[in-house]
Amino acid sequence: MDIYIVNIKKGIHGSDTGAYDAEGRFVPQKLNEMFTKHSKTVPDAMTKDEVDEMVKANRDSMDVKGWLAASSEWNLLYKLAKDKDGYLRKKDVRGVYDGSLFYQLARKGNKD
């Protein structure tokens, strides 16, 4: 599954987090807002229930395809990046947006 950053704006949908602006530029403040609003158990991480709550809060009622896309994207991210305690860490979510997470996971996989 290739991700081309130059085309990232084509993946923006009405039910996403707003972490990319209309031109596809990462907006760090949106990442901070995401964790401020939805991280209730640990300040820099979300549980599966908190991720689900965030996805639900971002739903655009007129964007069913966007709901499905957001839910799929976040469920996949949670499965790939959760830590041993079941938390999705802010640094790992940021890694999705800046493109570094997949390199980190590959290095981790080579050590296990």
C-alpha positions in Angstrom: 0.0 0.0 0.0 2.0 3.0 -1.3 1.3 6.5 0.1 2.4 9.4 -2.0 2.7 12.5 0.1 2.3 14.8 -3.0 -1.2 13.3 -3.4 -2.2 13.2 0.2 -4.8 16.0 -0.2 -6.8 13.6 -2.5 -7.4 11.4 0.6 -9.0 14.2 2.6 -12.7 13.5 3.4 -15.4 15.1 5.5 -15.0 12.8 8.4 -11.3 13.1 8.9 -9.4 14.8 11.8 -8.4 18.0 9.9 -4.7 17.2 10.5 -4.1 18.0 6.8 -5.2 21.3 5.4 -6.9 21.6 2.0 -3.5 21.7 0.3 -2.3 18.5 2.1 0.0 20.3 4.6 0.2 18.8 8.1 -1.4 21.0 10.8 0.3 20.1 14.1 -2.3 22.0 16.2 -5.0 19.5 15.0 -2.9 16.6 16.3 -2.6 18.4 19.7 -6.4 19.1 19.7 -7.1 15.5 19.0 -5.2 14.3 22.0 -6.4 17.2 24.3 -10.0 16.3 23.5 -9.9 12.5 23.4 -7.0 11.3 25.6 -8.6 10.7 28.9 -6.7 7.8 30.4 -3.1 9.0 29.5 -2.3 12.5 28.2 -0.1 11.5 25.3 -2.0 8.3 24.2 -5.4 6.9 23.4 -7.1 3.6 24.2 -9.1 1.8 21.6 -12.3 3.2 23.1 -10.9 6.7 23.0 -9.9 6.3 19.3 -13.4 5.0 18.5 -14.9 8.0 20.4 -12.6 10.4 18.4 -13.7 8.8 15.1 -17.3 9.1 16.1 -16.9 12.8 17.1 -15.4 13.6 13.7 -18.2 12.1 11.7 -19.8 14.2 9.1 -23.4 13.2 8.9 -23.5 13.6 5.1 -20.3 11.6 4.5 -21.0 7.9 5.0 -18.0 6.9 2.8 -15.8 9.2 5.0 -17.1 7.5 8.2 -16.1 4.1 6.8 -12.7 5.4 5.6 -11.9 7.1 8.9 -13.0 4.1 10.9 -10.9 1.8 8.7 -7.9 4.1 8.8 -7.9 4.5 12.6 -8.6 0.8 13.3 -5.7 -0.2 11.1 -3.4 2.4 12.7 -4.4 1.2 16.2 -3.6 -2.4 15.3 -0.3 -1.5 13.8 1.0 1.0 16.3 -0.5 0.3 19.7 2.0 -0.3 22.4 2.2 -3.4 24.7 -0.2 -1.7 27.1 -2.8 -1.1 24.3 -2.2 2.7 23.9 -1.9 4.5 20.6 0.8 7.1 21.4 0.7 10.7 20.1 4.3 10.3 18.8 3.2 7.3 16.7 0.1 9.2 15.3 2.4 12.1 14.4 4.6 9.5 12.6 1.7 8.7 10.3 1.3 12.3 9.4 5.1 12.9 8.8 5.7 9.6 7.2 8.1 8.2 9.8 5.9 5.6 11.5 6.3 2.9 8.9 10.1 3.2 9.0 9.9 2.9 12.8 7.7 -0.2 12.6 10.1 -1.8 10.1 13.1 -1.2 12.4 11.1 -2.6 15.3 10.1 -5.6 13.4 13.7 -6.4 12.5 14.6 -6.3 16.2 11.9 -8.7 17.3 
